[in-house]
Amino acid sequence: MSTDNPPTSVDDGEVEFDATEVQALRERVEELEESVADIDDGDDRKKMTIVATQGSFDMAYPPLILASTAAAFGWEVVVFHTFWGLDILHEEKSKDLKLSAVGNPNMPVPNAVAALPGMDTMATKMMQKKIDDNGTATIEELIDLSHESGVDLQACQMTIELMDYDEDDFYDGVTTGVGAATALQHMSESDIQLLI
């Protein structure tokens, strides 16, 4: 407060203040409250970043299931697809993803048999049948569900160029033109970061 206009005493012991100074104090309090509100905007949503690097049939499911589930809980979710993981978002390639039989310890056949021609196709068809019989969502349905839930499905720009893809090759709603720096920024702000 200014010392130019000191408070004046009133007979009953109360102190009277200059109305201009009181208004200035009120405005300053409002400014401070607004600045505090800017610091803590009240958005305590959890954030998750998933980096999807693999594009086989069985590896397309984990990032999409985790992302859509987290979004259903109200989390802010980004899935950054890079290298072979980009094929999950590629409208044509996602319909032809294969499950690799070779080197898969859960396959009920030895690697020598798994390496035979046509085994990847057979393993993929067997998995697709299990998915159909179980009523599990398809990859395309999970992509739609992720979009509807607010998941930001991102396509790595460097990988788009490396694989010579066109931005029109991806499902509607996929965020293109995203680089590693943007992905890292979201990761640094996230509560959970996963590499799949």
N, C-alpha and C positions, 0 to 999 in steps of 0.2 A: 504494500500500500504506500501511497505517496505521503510524505510528511508535510506537504503543502496544505492538505486539508485534514488535520488531525480530528479524531472522533471528538464529539462534544458530549459533555455529561448532561444528563437529564436529572431532574430533581429526585426521581424514585430510584436512582442508582443504575439504570440501564444506560448503555452506551449507544449513541446514535451514529450511523455511518453515512458517508456521502453516497448517494444513490448511484452516481457514475462509477465509483469504485466498486460497489457491490455488483453492478452489472458487468464490469470488466472481469471481476473474479468469477462470476458465473460463466462467462464466455470462455475463460481460461480453463475452468474445470471441464466444460464440454469438450474443448480441444484435447485435453489430456485423456478423457474417457474414449474419444474417437481414436486417438493414437494407440491406446492400449487394446482397443477392439481390433485394430489393424494387425497388431502383433499376434493376438490370439483370436482368430476368426471363428473359433468354436467348432471348426471342422476337425473332429477327432476320429474321422474314418481311418481305418487301417488301410495301408497301401501294400500292394504286392506286385513285384515284377518277376515274370517268368521269361527266361531265355530258352527258346525252342531251337535246338540245333540239329535234330534228327528228323528225317522225313520218311521213316518206314511206317508201314500200316499200324503196327502196334505202338509206335512212339508218337503217333498223332493224337492218341487219346489222352494221355496224362496231362499235357498242358491245357487242353481244351476243357477237360473235366474239372481240373483244379481251378482254372480261371472262372468258369461259369458258376461253380459252387461258391467261390469267394465273393463274386459279385452278388450272388443271391443273399449273402450275409451283409451286403451293403459296403463291401470293400471297394476301393479304387484299384482296378487291375489293368496292367499292361502286359501283353505277351509280345515279346520282340522275337520275330522269326528270322533266323539267319542261316546261311549255307543250306544244307538239305532240309532243314526245318521250314524253309520258305515254300517247299512243295506242298505243305499242308494248306497254305492259303491260295495256291495256284488252282484256279477253277478246274482245269483239265487234269493236271497231274495228280491232284488230290483224289480223283476218282480211280486212279490206277496205282495207288501205293501198295507195296508188297511187304509181306512179313518175311524176313530172312530166316531160312531154316538152318543155314550153316552157322556154327558158332553159337547157337542159341541153346544154353544148357537145359532149358525146359522142354525142348523138342523130344518126343519119345522115340527118336531114331538116332543112330550114331552119325557123326559128321560125314563119314564116307557115303552114307545113304542120302543124307541131307544135301550133299553136293551134286547129286544126280540132276540132270536137266528136268525142269518142271516141278521140282520139289518146292521152290518158293511159291509158285502159283498154287500148288496143292495146299500148302500150309496157310496161305492167304485165304483160299476158299473155305478151308475148315474153320478158320477164325471168323470169317464173315458169317458162316452158318451159325456159329455159336452166338454171335452178336444178334443175328436175326431171331434165333430161337429164344433168346433171353429178352428180346424187346429193347435192347440197348440202342441208344441213339447212334445214328451214322455220323461220320465226320462232318458232312454238310449240315446236318441238324445241330450238331454241337457248335459249329461256326455261327449258325443263325441264332442259337440260344445265347451264345457269348455276346453277339452284337445287341440282341434285345436286352441283355442284362447290363449293358454299358461297358463291356470289356473293350479295351482299345487293342485290336489286333494289328500289330505293326509289321511291315515288311522292310527288311534291311536294304537300304538303297545300294550299298556297295555290292551286296549279293545279287540284287536285281540286275545290275550292270554286268557282274561277273558271269551270271548264268544267261545273259542276253535275253532276259524276260522283258516284257512290256508291262507298264502299270495297268493296262486294261486286262491283263491275263488273270488278275486276282478277283476274288469275290467282292461284290459291292460292300462298301463300308470299311474295307481294309485301308489302314493308314500307310501310305507309301512315302518315300522320300525321307525316311528316318535313318539317321546315322548313329554310329556307336556313341557319340558324345551325348546325344539325347537319351539313349538307353541308359547310359551310365548316370546321367542326372536323375532319372526316375529311380534307378536302383539306389542311389545315395539317399533318396527321400523315403524309400520303402521300409516297411517294418519286416517284410519277408522278401527274400530274393532266392529264386530257384533256377538252376541250370538243368535243363532236361534234354 
